[in-house]
Amino acid sequence: MRRVITFEGIDGTGKGTQMERLAAALKARGLRVACISFPMYDSFFGAQVGRYLTGRDGVRADEVDGKSMALWFALDRFEAFQKADYSGCDVLLINRYVLSNAVYQSIRDCDIGRPDLLDFVLETEHEHFHIPRPDRILLFDMDLDAAAQNVVKKGFRSYVGQGRDIYESIPAIQLRARRKYLEYAARLDNVSVIPCMAENGALKSIEDIGMLVDRAVEGLLFS
């Protein structure tokens, strides 16, 4: 595995769409590409994350201690990399990764006034579990209203059905998440912010956002 590129941002920013678009473009240029998304709701730990995100068992993700919740997400990734071998691909593209864990476990109502978990999550996932570090983090920054409309369009999802999960359904969490992503982007040296809104406030097209993605990874992959 030569490069790891991750797709981050609040819910509804088009991360999955842009990952699929970039994968097709890179394959057309002769690269071997693999794509994965987290959480993996069909895995042991991912299924537990799904239950927390829906509150299905009476325990909600926004009420669990931050470090404890972060561990469930980290263990889902740990299990995934234990079971799969990505050494044969040139580029691994990942929809939602370690950065999202740090963000969402730092901005819930129960986290207000507490230290954020960026350093804890990075140490846990990369140094303790040896989960691969990303070479480039693509952070999709989008207006909350536009992102919320995209969430509605997602349709049926195995872990939540036709509705929204707990994090998606609370606007205050999404607003804090957007701010925290941008805060972390300023603290990390491998983040490329992809602005998804035009100057007039309209959402950019998939093609225009894709051009920004291509520019962000060109030097990394084809220097």
Salt bridges, closest charged atoms under 4 A:
ASP11 OD1 - ARG96 NH2 2.69
ASP57 OD2 - ARG51 NE 3.38
ASP62 OD2 - ARG60 NH2 2.87
GLU63 OE2 - ARG60 NE 3.69
GLU79 OE2 - LYS83 NZ 3.37
ASP90 OD1 - ARG32 NH2 2.93
ASP109 OD1 - ARG176 NH2 2.80
ASP111 OD2 - ARG108 NE 2.73
ASP116 OD2 - ARG187 NH1 3.09
GLU125 OE1 - ARG77 NE 2.68
GLU127 OE2 - ARG133 NH2 3.72
ASP135 OD1 - ARG3 NH1 3.41
ASP141 OD1 - ARG178 NE 2.73
GLU168 OE2 - LYS154 NZ 3.58
GLU168 OE2 - ARG157 NH1 2.69
GLU183 OE1 - LYS180 NZ 3.28
GLU183 OE2 - ARG187 NH1 3.58
ASP214 OD1 - ARG21 NH2 2.80
GLU218 OE1 - ARG29 NH1 3.11
